[in-house]
């Protein structure tokens, strides 16, 4: 699975050089994997044909689009966890609970 996410990251970073494409990929990451892959196979085919003259098979483009979806989902989970950890750490209620616990154990 980590290899799939690594592949997705590479393709995402390449496609995200265009802000409009990056925005579409991020927005569409809420779709199912199959919907995302079907929609963005064309994005991949068009980008690599126009930029590098590469002609992928559609099924390969769908695989790469699915890899991007997995990368975005993994990144989204990591980002949410970091935000929740920061909010939890800075929460005054948590600080009071920690202080109360410290006083009780002393």
N, C-alpha and C positions, 0 to 999 in steps of 0.2 A: 504494500500500500504506500509506503514512503516513496518508492520509486515513481509511482503514478503521480503522487503529489509533486515530486521534483520536476517531472515532465510538465505537469500543468503549470507550475510556477514559471518555467522557461517560456512556454507559449504565452502565458498571460503577460509577462513582462515585455515580450516582443510586441504583442498586439496592443498593450496599454500605452505604447508610445504615441498613439493617437487618442487624445482626450475623449472624443466622442465614443470611440470603441471601448475604451476603459469604462466609461459610464454605463454603456449598454451591458457589458459583461457583469459589472457589479450589480446593476439593477436586476438582471436576469438570473443571478445566482439564487434567487428565491424560487425559481422554477424547479421542476423535477430534473433529475439527471438526463433523462431521455428527451424532455422538452428542450433543455439547454443545449444538448448535443445536436439535436435536429436543427435548432435555430442558428447555432453558431458554427456549424460545419461550413456554411456558405461564407461566413465572416473569415474563417481560416483559409478557405479556398481562394477567395478574392484577394486577401492580403498577400499570401505567399506567391500567387501568380503575378500580381502587379508589382510586388517589391523585388522578388528574386527569380521569377519565371519558373517556380516550382509548381508542378501539377500533381497534387495528391489525389489518391482515390477518395471518393466521398466517405467510404467506411473508415479510412484512416483519419480524415478530417473530423469525423464524428468521435472517434476514439480520443483525438487530441482535445476536442471540445469537452468531452466528459472528464478528461484529466484536469482541464482548467476548472471545471465545476468542483471537482474534489479538492483542488488546491484552495479555491475560494471558500468552500465550506470549512476546511481545516483552519484557514486563516481567520475566518469569522469566529470560530469557536475560541481560538487563541486570543483574539482581540477582546471578545466578551469576557473571557476569564480574567484578563489583565485589568479591564475596566472594573469588574466586580471586586477584584482584590483591592484595587485602589480605593474604591468607595467604602469597602468594608474596613480597611485600615484607617481611613480618615473619618469614620463615623464616630460622633461623640458618644453615642450609646455604647458602642463597642469599647471605647476608652473607659467609660464609667464602669462597665461590667468587668473589665480587666482590673481596674483599681479596686473594685469591691472584692473580687476574687483574691487579689493580692493581700488585702487587709484581713480577709477571713482565714487565709492560710498562715498568716504570720503569728 
